[in-house]
Amino acid sequence: MYNCHMTAPTVTQKGWRHIVGKVYASVEITNTFDANDARLARIPAGSVRTVAIDQMMADTGASHLFLPLDAIERLGLRADRTVHVETAAGPAQVRLFRGATLTLRGPDGESRADEFSVLELPGGSEPLLGLTVMESLGVIPDVVNHRLIFLPEDSRGSHITAYRA
């Protein structure tokens, strides 16, 4: 496993104790615009704003990448617009930011990265890795074993699908 974290509660059934809980993964989020500027030698590589999150919850009930405002500010992401979202507490308006590249590292040194928009959470909130992000990266949560499973991206099969005429 690669820094996935298990949380309880526990359920006892016929004398067996089974841990049920959430899947957490370690991710690194980088300001895409900074990374591009560093590649073009416009800024030093050490100036690229990056945030490491050791425990980001993989949440199939969330759709996108959700970060607390303090992480968004550290990354220096650009606000794009305000969007309406449906939350467990009811409808809300949040800001959508552009320019975040999320990298997820898996077991065996494999990594997956892609650029995503970010939806704002109040400061101090738990960051969320939503279903759209997991699908794009080709990972699925295994809640029984408390880990993310990397789907194939090779010639034997791929999680990436396309329509071909």
C-alpha positions as CSV (number, residue, x, y, z in Angstrom):
1,M,0.0,0.0,0.0
2,Y,1.1,3.6,-0.5
3,N,0.1,5.7,2.5
4,C,-3.5,4.7,2.5
5,H,-5.0,5.1,5.9
6,M,-7.7,3.0,7.5
7,T,-10.3,4.4,9.8
8,A,-12.7,2.6,12.0
9,P,-15.7,2.1,13.1
10,T,-15.6,-1.6,13.5
11,V,-18.3,-4.2,13.1
12,T,-18.4,-7.5,15.0
13,Q,-20.1,-10.3,13.2
14,K,-20.2,-13.9,14.5
15,G,-17.1,-13.3,16.7
16,W,-15.0,-11.8,13.9
17,R,-14.0,-8.1,14.1
18,H,-14.0,-6.5,10.7
19,I,-12.7,-3.0,10.1
20,V,-14.9,-0.9,7.8
21,G,-14.0,2.6,6.8
22,K,-12.6,5.0,4.4
23,V,-9.8,4.9,1.8
24,Y,-7.2,7.7,2.0
25,A,-4.3,8.2,-0.4
26,S,-1.3,10.5,-0.5
27,V,-1.3,13.0,-3.3
28,E,0.8,15.9,-4.5
29,I,-0.9,18.9,-6.1
30,T,1.1,21.3,-8.2
31,N,0.2,24.7,-9.7
32,T,0.1,23.8,-13.4
33,F,1.0,27.3,-14.6
34,D,4.0,27.4,-12.3
35,A,5.2,24.0,-13.6
36,N,4.8,25.2,-17.2
37,D,6.8,28.4,-16.5
38,A,9.5,26.3,-14.8
39,R,9.7,24.1,-17.9
40,L,10.1,27.1,-20.1
41,A,12.8,28.5,-17.6
42,R,10.6,31.6,-16.8
43,I,10.9,30.8,-13.1
44,P,13.2,28.6,-11.1
45,A,12.1,25.0,-10.6
46,G,12.1,25.6,-6.8
47,S,9.5,28.3,-7.2
48,V,6.7,25.8,-8.4
49,R,4.0,25.9,-5.8
50,T,3.1,22.4,-4.6
51,V,1.0,21.0,-1.7
52,A,1.5,17.4,-0.5
53,I,-1.6,15.9,1.2
54,D,-0.9,12.7,3.1
55,Q,-4.5,11.7,3.7
56,M,-6.9,12.7,1.0
57,M,-10.2,10.8,1.3
58,A,-11.3,8.9,-1.9
59,D,-15.0,9.8,-1.9
60,T,-17.3,8.3,-4.5
61,G,-20.0,10.6,-3.2
62,A,-18.0,13.6,-4.4
63,S,-17.6,14.4,-8.1
64,H,-14.5,16.6,-8.4
65,L,-11.3,17.5,-6.6
66,F,-12.2,19.5,-3.5
67,L,-9.6,21.4,-1.5
68,P,-9.8,23.7,1.5
69,L,-9.2,27.4,0.9
70,D,-5.9,27.4,2.7
71,A,-4.5,24.8,0.3
72,I,-5.8,26.7,-2.7
73,E,-4.2,29.8,-1.5
74,R,-0.8,28.1,-1.0
75,L,-1.0,26.8,-4.5
76,G,-1.9,30.2,-5.9
77,L,-4.7,28.8,-8.1
78,R,-6.7,31.1,-10.4
79,A,-10.4,31.5,-9.6
80,D,-12.5,30.9,-12.7
81,R,-16.1,31.3,-11.6
82,T,-18.7,30.5,-9.0
83,V,-20.7,27.3,-9.5
84,H,-23.8,25.9,-7.8
85,V,-23.2,22.5,-6.1
86,E,-25.3,20.0,-4.2
87,T,-23.9,19.0,-0.9
88,A,-25.0,16.8,2.0
89,A,-26.1,19.9,3.8
90,G,-28.0,21.2,0.8
91,P,-27.3,23.5,-2.2
92,A,-24.4,25.9,-2.1
93,Q,-22.3,28.2,-4.2
94,V,-18.5,27.6,-4.3
95,R,-15.6,29.0,-6.4
96,L,-14.1,26.9,-9.1
97,F,-10.3,27.2,-9.6
98,R,-8.2,26.2,-12.6
99,G,-4.6,25.0,-12.9
100,A,-4.1,22.1,-10.5
101,T,-2.1,19.0,-11.5
102,L,-2.8,16.1,-9.1
103,T,-0.3,13.2,-8.9
104,L,-1.2,10.0,-7.2
105,R,1.6,7.5,-6.6
106,G,0.7,3.8,-6.4
107,P,2.4,0.7,-5.2
108,D,5.3,-0.5,-7.2
109,G,6.3,3.1,-8.0
110,E,3.5,3.6,-10.5
111,S,2.1,7.1,-10.7
112,R,-0.8,8.8,-12.4
113,A,-1.2,12.5,-12.9
114,D,-3.7,14.8,-14.6
115,E,-4.9,18.4,-14.6
116,F,-8.1,19.2,-12.8
117,S,-10.3,22.0,-11.8
118,V,-10.7,22.5,-8.0
119,L,-13.8,23.3,-6.0
120,E,-13.3,25.3,-2.9
121,L,-14.0,24.0,0.6
122,P,-14.0,26.2,3.7
123,G,-10.5,26.4,5.4
124,G,-9.7,23.5,7.6
125,S,-12.1,21.1,5.7
126,E,-11.0,17.6,4.7
127,P,-9.8,17.5,1.0
128,L,-11.7,15.1,-1.2
129,L,-10.7,13.0,-4.2
130,G,-14.0,12.7,-6.1
131,L,-15.2,10.1,-8.5
132,T,-14.5,12.1,-11.7
133,V,-10.9,12.4,-10.6
134,M,-10.6,8.7,-9.8
135,E,-12.1,7.8,-13.1
136,S,-9.7,10.1,-15.0
137,L,-6.7,8.6,-13.1
138,G,-7.9,5.1,-13.6
139,V,-8.2,4.1,-9.9
140,I,-11.0,2.6,-7.9
141,P,-11.4,2.4,-4.1
142,D,-11.2,-1.0,-2.5
143,V,-13.1,-0.4,0.7
144,V,-12.6,-4.0,1.9
145,N,-8.8,-3.7,1.8
146,H,-8.7,0.1,2.4
147,R,-6.7,0.9,-0.7
148,L,-6.9,2.3,-4.2
149,I,-6.6,-0.1,-7.1
150,F,-4.8,1.1,-10.3
151,L,-6.6,-0.1,-13.4
152,P,-4.6,-1.2,-16.4
153,E,-3.3,1.3,-18.9
154,D,-1.5,-1.1,-21.2
155,S,-2.2,-3.2,-24.3
156,R,-3.9,-6.0,-22.2
157,G,-6.7,-3.6,-21.2
158,S,-7.2,-0.1,-20.3
159,H,-9.6,2.0,-18.2
160,I,-9.5,4.6,-21.0
161,T,-12.3,4.2,-23.5
162,A,-13.2,6.0,-26.7
163,Y,-15.6,5.7,-29.5
164,R,-14.0,4.8,-32.8
165,A,-16.0,5.2,-36.0
